[in-house]
């Protein structure tokens, strides 16, 4: 079934052929209240029986998993920032402490994170940690679906994108097709793997393991439309509190992938978190490329026929 969608109100489940389906499900990850505990990573690995990653020092601060991949379907990034001198009093709104009180994320005057008492110590005044739990975006227009030759990648009735292990032939086409670098290929099985949004749990009316385990509700699961409204309200709340850099990422249905089923509230530019600033579905130009290829082939065929008949005369 075609994965190509049109318009800001496109319904990925309906486009995939589901005539009667539940509302689209997804994640809203509010990085402003992430404390970097990695409970989501652990819960994801335990529920999906994913092997452990490097347990040693990776050179990436407190980050031993480093990036999303075949054995990391949820990844908590730790970004250390040097704050300008006039921002020292604000400290970090992303679960870190402040220069005035290194144990509380709510000690900055007038800033209410909605999670009283939640916080992690700052290494020193003038430094803040940006912490963000990354995951597959379950794009509205997913290039991985376009390039999969076996149908191993499918759109579910919940609007999510899932890899069927028993159908995947290990070709790896989906790996470079993902604009976010989410999908990995196993060196042992040869198959591709990524977040399924706990498809097996959704069928039983349960929320995904990572959202269930998150102690601060930084990861919120639900109907995508409701999450978008909630996210917009949260941004306004942070702006009113003085955090003017707060923004949403992946929520816009007019972006290069038609919007994401998993989107984020960020406290800085997307590049700071290792996210592409303007993601574009990598198969966007395939239709025009095929048209040009067909036109070129037709031109060659006509030229060959003309040359053949010219010689016969």
Secondary structure, 3 states (H helix, E strand, C coil): CCCCCCCCCCCHHHHCCCCCCCCCEEEEEEHHHCCCCCHHHHHHHHHHCCCCCCCCCCCCCCCCCCCCECCECEEEEEEEEECCHHHCCCCCCCCECCCCCCCCCCCCCCCCCCCCCCCECCCCCCEEEEEEEEECCCECCCHHHHHCCCCCEEECCCCCEEECCCCCCCCCHHHHHCCCCCCEECCCCCCEECCCCCHHHHCCCCCCHHHHHCCCCCEEEEEHHHHHHHHHHHHHHHHHCCCCCCEEECCCCCCECCCECEEEEECCCHHHHCCCCCCECCCCCHHHHHHHHHHHHHHHHHHHHHHHHHHHC
